[in-house]
Amino acid sequence: MRLPRRTILWMCLLLSIFGPVSLVIYAKKKESQSSVSQMDERKRALHALNRLTFGARPGDVDRVMSVGVDKWIEVQLHPEKISDGALEARLAPLRTLRMNTKELVETFPPQRVIKAVAEGKKSLPNDPEKRAVYQSQLAKYEERKEKKQELAQPANTDAAAAPDANASDSIEAARREAKLYADLDAQQLLDLPPDERVKRILEMSPDEQRDLARGKNRDQLVEGMSPQQKETVMALNNPQQVVSNELMQAKLLREIYSERQLEEVMADFWMNHFNVFIGKGADRYLLTSYERDVIRPHAMGKFEDLLVATAKSPAMLFYLDNWLSVGPDSDFALGIPKRGPRRGYYRRFPPPSQRRQQQAEKRERRGLNENYGRELMELHTLGVNGGYTQKDVTEVARVLTGWTIEQPNKGGEFKFEERMHEPGTKIVLGHKIKPKGEGEGREVLHILAHHPSTAKFISTKLATRFVSDNPPTALIDRMAETFRKKNGDIREVLRTMFASPEFWAADSYRAKVKTPLEFVVSAARATGADVQDATPLIRTLNSMGMQPYGMQPPTGYSMKADAWVNSAALLARMNFALALSNGKLKGVTFDPKSLMPAAPPDATGTLGLLETELAGGDVSQQTHDTIVKQLNDPQIAKRRLDDASGPPNVAVITGLLLGSPEFQKR
């Protein structure tokens, strides 16, 4: 959205008054105060919503108060008891969420699958829609191949030195004419019913299909189509993007609309804690199963179960390269042939296909890989000061050799490969790990999950997410004690935290600055926006530096204010807030009447009511006066210049409040 100059000047003024430095100082001042005075019941309800959910929706505070804050929290701790049918209806069109990895790879083929088809190693599918996707990608593959061959050939310097101007003009004219006819054909296509439109698209050439799928009328092109038809049309241009886009859309839709809000907060927390980067090769396909089958089922369960599930996940094995890790003294590294069908018998002469596979594996797997062993202790369990040494890292890596993936590029599952496993006894954190194959890894994971340093590290991260950027030591100690006594029961650790005086202290109220994800989602929830297409929200998060699943290092995104509070970031938030409230995000609808069915005739009265609705009445006098002053400017308030007494613009006031310092905190 392009903002008026006066609005930008107002934003700069607001930033100078309530900018990044003051936000951080405010948060730190709250944390350093010793007061433990408690909140009143309404503030308790809003505080619970700000911390256990992605933000309050219109009417949520009253609903929580009617149930009782403590009872509402207990219900949130048991998400399986909460109906979430409305969300499921929104997720139903996203078919990839229900596919296993093998189905994703076959339906939305990556480059290597297309290459296999081009080389005759794999046949085209029979289904006409799938076949069209493959043919479109085959044409793209051949084009790239031809361009590489052209670049490899020596240039004709004579021809290059004397270009034919007339020929260039003719080519350009032909292109313009072709584009004109293409636009006319596209318009005729858009006028057809959805089923007929799909039929015509499938009859086109691959080049024409790709041009349509990435054209400016793409949204109109798929309008009215079934979910499968939409996916097919979008996949004609980029199959992998369909998988990634639906995964990101689902994340935002869940966080905006799910009634199981605490479960969504915890799913986001663990996805960030056990981070996997969506941009790394096969993880573009593996992440869907990782979140659905690994993170979500264990988000409120036992930490050890979650730890084991992530360690065996193909997504994590691929991301941190443990699937390539080979013991230096393993049969595989020493070149000992694979055992045959009879005990003690070795095949001396494996068939050619097997020999080629073994040679390929040797090229890929070069030796012991310590990536996962290091991150397992530093980021997943013990913490950087958890008491382990480099020797422990190496020993854990040796223990986890053989934990690999069966054909990862085809969507394979976890596999323990004995031939890759390092033989012999290992010593981890003073514990002797006797040889027992896959069981060694389970034993080490058990040791790590029950280590006192893990209890403290996980408790600290949870308290940082839910309480403050620098949580009280006494609270962390009580949470860690619960972690140890309850065998890492995540639900019990959360219950200890939610029952603590530190969580409910008045100084904790609005002491956390929202991350970009929390801000965007809370704005959508606070306004009651109808999100039919979450793509604009995804783009916003990309521009704010917090792309869903987009953190490349295994550290995950920071939960602290220092990482996100700066002038450019706050200006981006204000731009988004005004774009959302003024209906400038295609696919996201905000109806001002949903917040205020009958607005008062004056802007000040409207502002006061919206301050209560959007910020729980916590807007400071300074912020209030600053916004009132700006609303007297017709250009900002969007009133006619000759009618300054016109009705207040609820959308603009909403946007200004969403961009205010108070809404930035939770």
LUMTI-999947 format. One record per residue (C-alpha): x, y, z; residue number from 1. Coordinates in steps of 0.2 Angstrom, whole numbers, m for minus. Layout:
NODE     xx     yy     zz  num
NODE      X      Y      Z  NUM
...
***
This chain:
NODE     xx     yy     zz  num
NODE      0      0      0    1
NODE      7     17     m5    2
NODE      4     29     10    3
NODE      1     48      9    4
NODE     16     58     14    5
NODE      7     65     30    6
NODE      4     47     36    7
NODE     22     43     34    8
NODE     27     59     43    9
NODE     15     54     57   10
NODE     23     36     58   11
NODE     40     44     60   12
NODE     33     55     74   13
NODE     26     40     82   14
NODE     42     30     80   15
NODE     52     44     88   16
NODE     40     44    103   17
NODE     37     25    105   18
NODE     51     18     94   19
NODE     61      2     96   20
NODE     72      9    110   21
NODE     58     14    121   22
NODE     49     m3    117   23
NODE     64    m13    123   24
NODE     68     m1    138   25
NODE     49     m3    143   26
NODE     50    m22    142   27
NODE     66    m23    152   28
NODE     60    m10    165   29
NODE     45    m21    168   30
NODE     56    m36    170   31
NODE     68    m28    182   32
NODE     54    m22    194   33
NODE     51    m32    210   34
NODE     32    m29    211   35
NODE     22    m45    212   36
NODE      5    m37    213   37
NODE     m8    m47    203   38
NODE    m20    m42    189   39
NODE    m39    m39    191   40
NODE    m50    m53    183   41
NODE    m52    m44    166   42
NODE    m34    m41    164   43
NODE    m31    m59    169   44
NODE    m42    m65    155   45
NODE    m33    m53    142   46
NODE    m16    m58    148   47
NODE    m21    m77    146   48
NODE    m27    m73    129   49
NODE    m11    m64    124   50
NODE      0    m78    131   51
NODE     m9    m94    127   52
NODE    m16    m89    111   53
NODE    m10    m79     95   54
NODE    m21    m64    102   55
NODE    m39    m60    107   56
NODE    m53    m60     94   57
NODE    m68    m48     96   58
NODE    m78    m54    111   59
NODE    m65    m67    117   60
NODE    m61    m58    134   61
NODE    m80    m59    139   62
NODE    m81    m77    134   63
NODE    m65    m82    144   64
NODE    m72    m72    159   65
NODE    m89    m81    158   66
NODE    m80    m98    158   67
NODE    m67    m93    171   68
NODE    m49    m89    167   69
NODE    m42   m105    176   70
NODE    m55   m116    169   71
NODE    m52   m110    152   72
NODE    m34   m113    153   73
NODE    m37   m131    159   74
NODE    m48   m134    144   75
NODE    m34   m127    133   76
NODE    m22   m139    141   77
NODE    m33   m153    134   78
NODE    m35   m148    115   79
NODE    m42   m166    111   80
NODE    m58   m160    120   81
NODE    m60   m145    109   82
NODE    m70   m146     93   83
NODE    m62   m137     79   84
NODE    m74   m141     64   85
NODE    m73   m123     57   86
NODE    m54   m124     55   87
NODE    m55   m141     47   88
NODE    m67   m134     34   89
NODE    m55   m120     30   90
NODE    m41   m133     28   91
NODE    m51   m146     18   92
NODE    m46   m138      1   93
NODE    m27   m140      5   94
NODE    m25   m158     m1   95
NODE     m7   m159      1   96
NODE     m9   m158     20   97
NODE    m16   m176     20   98
NODE     m3   m183      8   99
NODE     11   m194     13  100
NODE     28   m189      7  101
NODE     29   m202     m7  102
NODE     12   m195    m14  103
NODE     18   m177    m13  104
NODE     34   m182    m24  105
NODE     23   m191    m36  106
NODE      9   m178    m38  107
NODE     20   m163    m38  108
NODE     37   m169    m46  109
NODE     53   m161    m41  110
NODE     67   m159    m54  111
NODE     76   m175    m51  112
NODE     59   m185    m55  113
NODE     57   m175    m71  114
NODE     75   m179    m75  115
NODE     72   m197    m73  116
NODE     57   m196    m85  117
NODE     67   m187    m97  118
NODE     80   m201    m97  119
NODE     68   m214    m99  120
NODE     70   m221    m81  121
NODE     52   m217    m76  122
NODE     36   m217    m86  123
NODE     23   m203    m86  124
NODE      8   m205    m75  125
NODE     m9   m210    m83  126
NODE    m20   m198    m74  127
NODE    m22   m183    m87  128
NODE    m20   m169    m74  129
NODE     m4   m177    m67  130
NODE      2   m180    m84  131
NODE      0   m162    m89  132
NODE     10   m156    m74  133
NODE     24   m169    m79  134
NODE     24   m163    m97  135
NODE     25   m145    m93  136
NODE     40   m148    m82  137
NODE     48   m159    m95  138
NODE     47   m144   m107  139
NODE     55   m133    m95  140
NODE     68   m146    m91  141
NODE     72   m147   m110  142
NODE     73   m128   m112  143
NODE     86   m127    m98  144
NODE     96   m141   m105  145
NODE     96   m132   m122  146
NODE    101   m116   m115  147
NODE    116   m124   m106  148
NODE    121   m132   m122  149
NODE    120   m115   m131  150
NODE    131   m107   m117  151
NODE    144   m120   m119  152
NODE    146   m117   m137  153
NODE    158   m104   m143  154
NODE    150    m88   m148  155
NODE    150    m82   m166  156
NODE    160    m66   m164  157
NODE    157    m60   m182  158
NODE    138    m62   m180  159
NODE    139    m53   m163  160
NODE    149    m39   m170  161
NODE    136    m34   m183  162
NODE    118    m37   m177  163
NODE    104    m36   m189  164
NODE     93    m21   m183  165
NODE     79    m25   m195  166
NODE     79    m43   m189  167
NODE     78    m37   m171  168
NODE     64    m26   m174  169
NODE     54    m40   m183  170
NODE     57    m51   m169  171
NODE     51    m38   m156  172
NODE     35    m35   m167  173
NODE     31    m53   m168  174
NODE     33    m54   m149  175
NODE     20    m40   m147  176
NODE      8    m48   m159  177
NODE     10    m65   m150  178
NODE      7    m57   m133  179
NODE     m9    m48   m140  180
NODE    m17    m64   m146  181
NODE    m12    m73   m130  182
NODE    m21    m59   m120  183
NODE    m36    m61   m130  184
NODE    m36    m80   m129  185
NODE    m33    m79   m110  186
NODE    m48    m67   m108  187
NODE    m59    m80   m118  188
NODE    m53    m94   m107  189
NODE    m58    m84    m91  190
NODE    m76    m82    m98  191
NODE    m78   m101    m98  192
NODE    m85   m112    m84  193
NODE    m72   m120    m73  194
NODE    m73   m138    m79  195
NODE    m72   m132    m97  196
NODE    m58   m120    m93  197
NODE    m48   m134    m85  198
NODE    m51   m145   m101  199
NODE    m45   m131   m112  200
NODE    m29   m128   m102  201
NODE    m25   m147   m102  202
NODE    m26   m146   m121  203
NODE    m13   m132   m122  204
NODE      5   m134   m125  205
NODE     16   m134   m110  206
NODE     23   m117   m114  207
NODE      6   m109   m115  208
NODE      1   m118    m99  209
NODE     15   m111    m89  210
NODE     12    m94    m96  211
NODE     m6    m95    m89  212
NODE     m1   m102    m72  213
NODE     11    m88    m69  214
NODE      1    m74    m77  215
NODE     m7    m58    m70  216
NODE    m24    m66    m71  217
NODE    m19    m82    m61  218
NODE    m32    m79    m47  219
NODE    m46    m77    m60  220
NODE    m40    m92    m69  221
NODE    m43   m104    m55  222
NODE    m58    m96    m48  223
NODE    m72   m108    m46  224
NODE    m61   m123    m49  225
NODE    m61   m138    m37  226
NODE    m46   m139    m25  227
NODE    m38   m153    m36  228
NODE    m40   m143    m52  229
NODE    m32   m127    m43  230
NODE    m17   m137    m38  231
NODE    m15   m144    m55  232
NODE    m15   m127    m63  233
NODE     m3   m119    m51  234
NODE      8   m135    m52  235
NODE     10   m132    m71  236
NODE     22   m118    m67  237
NODE     30   m124    m51  238
NODE     25   m140    m43  239
NODE     36   m138    m27  240
NODE     28   m121    m24  241
NODE     11   m129    m22  242
NODE     17   m140     m8  243
NODE     26   m126      1  244
NODE     12   m113     m1  245
NODE     m1   m125      6  246
NODE     10   m129     21  247
NODE     12   m111     25  248
NODE     m6   m106     22  249
NODE    m11   m120     34  250
NODE      0   m114     47  251
NODE     m7    m96     47  252
NODE    m25   m102     45  253
NODE    m23   m113     60  254
NODE    m15    m99     71  255
NODE    m29    m87     66  256
NODE    m44    m99     67  257
NODE    m41   m114     78  258
NODE    m50   m115     94  259
NODE    m36   m125    101  260
NODE    m25   m110    102  261
NODE    m13   m117    116  262
NODE     m9   m132    105  263
NODE     m6   m120     90  264
NODE      6   m110    101  265
NODE     15   m126    106  266
NODE     16   m133     89  267
NODE     24   m116     83  268
NODE     36   m117     98  269
NODE     42   m135     95  270
NODE     43   m132     76  271
NODE     55   m117     80  272
NODE     64   m127     94  273
NODE     67   m142     82  274
NODE     69   m131     67  275
NODE     70   m138     49  276
NODE     73   m126     35  277
NODE     60   m128     20  278
NODE     73   m122      7  279
NODE     84   m137      9  280
NODE     81   m150     m5  281
NODE     70   m164      0  282
NODE     64   m155     15  283
NODE     52   m145      4  284
NODE     42   m161      3  285
NODE     47   m169     20  286
NODE     41   m154     31  287
NODE     22   m158     28  288
NODE     24   m175     37  289
NODE     36   m168     50  290
NODE     24   m155     57  291
NODE      9   m167     55  292
NODE     16   m183     61  293
NODE     30   m178     72  294
NODE     28   m161     80  295
NODE      9   m160     82  296
NODE      5   m177     90  297
NODE     18   m174    104  298
NODE     17   m155    106  299
NODE      8   m157    124  300
NODE     15   m175    128  301
NODE     31   m182    135  302
NODE     47   m173    129  303
NODE     57   m189    127  304
NODE     43   m195    114  305
NODE     45   m179    105  306
NODE     64   m180    105  307
NODE     64   m198     98  308
NODE     51   m193     85  309
NODE     62   m179     79  310
NODE     78   m189     79  311
NODE     69   m202     68  312
NODE     61   m190     56  313
NODE     67   m190     38  314
NODE     65   m171     38  315
NODE     78   m169     53  316
NODE     89   m183     47  317
NODE     90   m174     30  318
NODE     91   m156     37  319
NODE    106   m160     48  320
NODE    114   m173     37  321
NODE    113   m187     49  322
NODE    106   m199     35  323
NODE    124   m197     27  324
NODE    133   m201     43  325
NODE    144   m217     42  326
NODE    154   m225     56  327
NODE    173   m225     51  328
NODE    175   m243     56  329
NODE    158   m249     49  330
NODE    155   m263     36  331
NODE    150   m249     24  332
NODE    165   m239     26  333
NODE    177   m254     25  334
NODE    169   m260      9  335
NODE    163   m277     17  336
NODE    149   m283      5  337
NODE    131   m285     11  338
NODE    126   m301     19  339
NODE    116   m313      8  340
NODE    100   m322     11  341
NODE    109   m336     21  342
NODE    117   m333     38  343
NODE    136   m330     36  344
NODE    135   m330     17  345
NODE    141   m315      7  346
NODE    137   m311    m11  347
NODE    154   m310    m20  348
NODE    146   m303    m36  349
NODE    131   m292    m33  350
NODE    120   m288    m49  351
NODE    125   m272    m59  352
NODE    110   m262    m52  353
NODE    116   m266    m34  354
NODE    134   m261    m38  355
NODE    129   m245    m46  356
NODE    118   m241    m30  357
NODE    132   m245    m19  358
NODE    144   m234    m28  359
NODE    132   m220    m28  360
NODE    130   m222     m9  361
NODE    149   m222     m7  362
NODE    150   m205    m16  363
NODE    137   m197     m5  364
NODE    141   m204     12  365
NODE    159   m199     16  366
NODE    161   m203     34  367
NODE    155   m197     52  368
NODE    144   m182     52  369
NODE    143   m173     69  370
NODE    130   m160     64  371
NODE    115   m168     72  372
NODE    125   m174     87  373
NODE    130   m156     91  374
NODE    113   m148     88  375
NODE    105   m162     98  376
NODE    114   m157    113  377
NODE    117   m138    111  378
NODE    100   m134    104  379
NODE     87   m148    107  380
NODE     92   m154    125  381
NODE    106   m149    136  382
NODE    109   m131    130  383
NODE    126   m123    126  384
NODE    131   m123    144  385
NODE    124   m140    147  386
NODE    140   m149    153  387
NODE    145   m158    137  388
NODE    161   m159    128  389
NODE    167   m160    110  390
NODE    171   m178    114  391
NODE    153   m181    119  392
NODE    148   m173    102  393
NODE    159   m186     93  394
NODE    152   m201    103  395
NODE    134   m196    100  396
NODE    138   m195     82  397
NODE    145   m212     82  398
NODE    130   m219     92  399
NODE    118   m212     79  400
NODE    127   m219     63  401
NODE    115   m230     53  402
NODE    100   m219     58  403
NODE     96   m215     40  404
NODE     82   m213     27  405
NODE     76   m227     15  406
NODE     77   m218     m3  407
NODE     74   m200      4  408
NODE     72   m193    m14  409
NODE     56   m204    m16  410
NODE     49   m199      1  411
NODE     56   m214     11  412
NODE     54   m217     29  413
NODE     67   m219     44  414
NODE     78   m234     42  415
NODE     92   m241     53  416
NODE    106   m247     42  417
NODE    117   m259     52  418
NODE    131   m258     39  419
NODE    133   m240     42  420
NODE    133   m241     61  421
NODE    150   m238     70  422
NODE    153   m254     80  423
NODE    160   m255     98  424
NODE    157   m246    115  425
NODE    154   m228    116  426
NODE    155   m216    131  427
NODE    142   m202    132  428
NODE    141   m190    147  429
NODE    150   m203    157  430
NODE    138   m217    152  431
NODE    145   m232    144  432
NODE    134   m236    129  433
NODE    136   m255    125  434
NODE    134   m261    107  435
NODE    116   m264    102  436
NODE    113   m256     86  437
NODE     98   m245     85  438
NODE     96   m247    103  439
NODE    111   m237    107  440
NODE    103   m221    100  441
NODE     87   m224    110  442
NODE     98   m226    126  443
NODE    107   m209    122  444
NODE     91   m200    119  445
NODE     84   m206    135  446
NODE     99   m200    144  447
NODE     98   m183    136  448
NODE     79   m181    139  449
NODE     81   m185    158  450
NODE     96   m174    161  451
NODE     95   m160    173  452
NODE    102   m148    160  453
NODE     88   m152    148  454
NODE     75   m149    161  455
NODE     82   m132    164  456
NODE     85   m128    146  457
NODE     68   m132    140  458
NODE     60   m124    155  459
NODE     70   m108    151  460
NODE     64   m108    133  461
NODE     46   m110    138  462
NODE     46    m97    151  463
NODE     55    m85    138  464
NODE     40    m88    126  465
NODE     26    m87    139  466
NODE     32    m75    153  467
NODE     47    m63    148  468
NODE     63    m61    139  469
NODE     72    m64    155  470
NODE     61    m75    165  471
NODE     64    m76    184  472
NODE     76    m90    190  473
NODE     64    m96    204  474
NODE     51    m99    191  475
NODE     63   m109    179  476
NODE     69   m119    194  477
NODE     51   m124    199  478
NODE     47   m128    181  479
NODE     63   m139    179  480
NODE     58   m148    195  481
NODE     41   m153    188  482
NODE     50   m158    171  483
NODE     61   m170    181  484
NODE     47   m177    193  485
NODE     35   m179    179  486
NODE     47   m187    167  487
NODE     47   m173    155  488
NODE     28   m171    154  489
NODE     26   m155    144  490
NODE      8   m152    149  491
NODE     13   m153    168  492
NODE     27   m141    165  493
NODE     15   m128    157  494
NODE      3   m131    171  495
NODE     16   m126    184  496
NODE     20   m111    174  497
NODE      2   m105    172  498
NODE     m1   m107    191  499
NODE     15    m97    196  500
NODE     14    m80    203  501
NODE     27    m74    191  502
NODE     16    m78    176  503
NODE      1    m68    184  504
NODE     12    m53    191  505
NODE      6    m36    185  506
NODE     24    m33    179  507
NODE     22    m47    166  508
NODE      7    m39    158  509
NODE     11    m34    141  510
NODE     30    m36    144  511
NODE     33    m46    128  512
NODE     35    m38    111  513
NODE     27    m48     97  514
NODE     37    m57     84  515
NODE     32    m53     66  516
NODE     22    m69     66  517
NODE     13    m65     82  518
NODE      9    m47     76  519
NODE      2    m52     59  520
NODE     m8    m66     66  521
NODE    m15    m56     81  522
NODE    m20    m42     69  523
NODE    m30    m54     59  524
NODE    m38    m61     74  525
NODE    m41    m44     83  526
NODE    m50    m37     67  527
NODE    m60    m53     64  528
NODE    m53    m53     46  529
NODE    m59    m66     34  530
NODE    m44    m75     27  531
NODE    m48    m84     11  532
NODE    m31    m83      4  533
NODE    m16    m82     16  534
NODE     m3    m78      3  535
NODE     m3    m59      7  536
NODE      1    m63     25  537
NODE     15    m75     20  538
NODE     22    m61      9  539
NODE     21    m49     23  540
NODE     31    m61     35  541
NODE     44    m64     21  542
NODE     47    m45     20  543
NODE     48    m44     39  544
NODE     61    m57     40  545
NODE     51    m71     47  546
NODE     46    m83     33  547
NODE     36    m98     39  548
NODE     49   m113     40  549
NODE     62   m101     33  550
NODE     75   m100     46  551
NODE     91   m108     38  552
NODE    102   m110     54  553
NODE     95   m123     66  554
NODE     94   m110     80  555
NODE     76   m106     74  556
NODE     69    m88     76  557
NODE     72    m78     91  558
NODE     58    m75    104  559
NODE     66    m59    111  560
NODE     62    m41    107  561
NODE     80    m36    103  562
NODE     79    m47     87  563
NODE     64    m39     80  564
NODE     62    m21     86  565
NODE     70     m8     75  566
NODE     63      7     65  567
NODE     62     m1     48  568
NODE     53    m16     56  569
NODE     40     m5     65  570
NODE     37      5     50  571
NODE     33    m12     40  572
NODE     21    m17     54  573
NODE     12      0     52  574
NODE     11     m2     33  575
NODE      3    m19     35  576
NODE     m9    m13     49  577
NODE    m16      0     37  578
NODE    m16    m11     22  579
NODE    m26    m24     32  580
NODE    m39    m12     39  581
NODE    m41     m3     22  582
NODE    m44    m19     12  583
NODE    m28    m18      2  584
NODE    m23    m36      5  585
NODE    m31    m47     m9  586
NODE    m39    m62     m2  587
NODE    m41    m55     16  588
NODE    m57    m46     20  589
NODE    m59    m34     35  590
NODE    m77    m28     38  591
NODE    m76    m12     50  592
NODE    m94    m16     55  593
NODE    m88    m33     63  594
NODE    m79    m22     76  595
NODE    m91     m8     77  596
NODE   m109    m11     70  597
NODE   m114      7     75  598
NODE    m99     19     76  599
NODE   m101     35     86  600
NODE   m103     51     76  601
NODE    m86     58     82  602
NODE    m69     51     79  603
NODE    m64     53     97  604
NODE    m78     42    103  605
NODE    m74     29     90  606
NODE    m56     29     94  607
NODE    m60     26    113  608
NODE    m72     11    109  609
NODE    m59      3     97  610
NODE    m45      6    110  611
NODE    m55     m6    122  612
NODE    m59    m18    108  613
NODE    m42    m20    100  614
NODE    m30    m16    115  615
NODE    m40    m20    130  616
NODE    m41     m1    135  617
NODE    m22     m1    138  618
NODE    m18     13    126  619
NODE     m8     27    134  620
NODE    m14     45    134  621
NODE      1     50    124  622
NODE     m4     37    110  623
NODE    m22     42    111  624
NODE    m18     61    109  625
NODE     m6     57     95  626
NODE    m19     47     85  627
NODE    m33     60     89  628
NODE    m22     74     82  629
NODE    m19     64     66  630
NODE    m37     61     64  631
NODE    m41     79     63  632
NODE    m31     79     46  633
NODE    m44     74     33  634
NODE    m30     67     22  635
NODE    m26     54     35  636
NODE    m44     51     41  637
NODE    m49     49     22  638
NODE    m63     61     24  639
NODE    m68     73     10  640
NODE    m58     89     11  641
NODE    m74     99     10  642
NODE    m83     89     24  643
NODE    m71     88     39  644
NODE    m87     84     50  645
NODE    m91     68     41  646
NODE    m92     51     49  647
NODE    m76     44     56  648
NODE    m67     31     46  649
NODE    m67     16     57  650
NODE    m55      7     45  651
NODE    m41     20     46  652
NODE    m43     22     65  653
NODE    m42      3     67  654
NODE    m26      3     56  655
NODE    m18     16     67  656
NODE    m22      7     83  657
NODE    m15     m9     76  658
NODE      1      0     72  659
NODE      2      8     89  660
NODE     16      3    102  661
NODE      3     m5    114  662
NODE     m3    m17    101  663
NODE     15    m22     97  664
NODE     16    m30    115  665
NODE      7    m45    122  666
***
